[in-house]
Amino acid sequence: MFINRGSIRYIFLIPVLLLITVLLINVQTAEGSTYIDDEAYIYEIPISEETQRNIWTECKKNELSYELVLAIYQVEVIDNIQIEDIAAEIQDITDIRNYWEEQGIADEMVFDLTLLSRENGIESCKAFIKDNNYYDLDNYVKEVAEYKGHLEQSNDIPV
């Protein structure tokens, strides 16, 4: 049987491509994705499973961090909220985030300013920054960031 030189390259290339594909799939699942098969992670926190699923769905629609919203609700001790209120709250947070992004603010600062604005309002936040030429993270922002990090690092098993 005769195999030309070009064919030999392809014979070796196919297993290499298959190996790379398998490795990439394993790396993606090993990174700790928060979503499995388009399902929400259900954390062991005092927010019901149904509410967590509703929050996840709204966050996905608005491209907003699920863990951020859970952290906000935990810090604000909100555990029983209606789906309509969840949608409105998440839309409000998204609008605030989008406002700061449109101002050309760096991503790290957008997170902080979104939380400061949620707590005090955008205009108050702008005035504070203008008057002080900087912003200082208050306890609310620190608590939300810390709890968000805790959720992202947790090993809770999704239900």
GICORKA-V433035 format. One record per backbone hydrogen bond with DSSP energy under -1.0 kcal/mol. NH is the residue of the N-H (numbers start at 1). CO is the residue of the C=O. Records with the same first field share a line. If there is no record, write none. Layout:
NH->CO  CO
This chain:
8->4
9->5
10->6
11->7
12->8
13->9
14->10
16->12
17->13
18->14
19->15
20->16
21->17
22->18
23->19
24->20
25->21
26->22
27->23
28->24
29->25
30->26
31->27
36->39
39->36
45->43
47->45
52->48
53->49
54->50
55->51
56->52
57->53
58->54
59->55
60->56
61->57
62->58
64->59
69->65
70->66
71->67
72->68
73->69
74->70
75->71
76->72
78->73
86->82
87->83
88->84
89->85
90->86
91->87
92->88
93->89
94->90
95->91
96->92
97->93
98->94
99->95
100->96
101->97
102->98
104->101
105->100
110->106
111->107
112->108
113->109
114->110
115->111
116->112
117->113
118->114
119->115
120->116
121->117
125->121
126->122
127->123
128->124
129->125
130->126
131->127
132->128
133->129
142->138
143->139
144->140
145->141
146->142
147->143
148->144
149->145
150->146
151->147
152->148
153->149
154->150
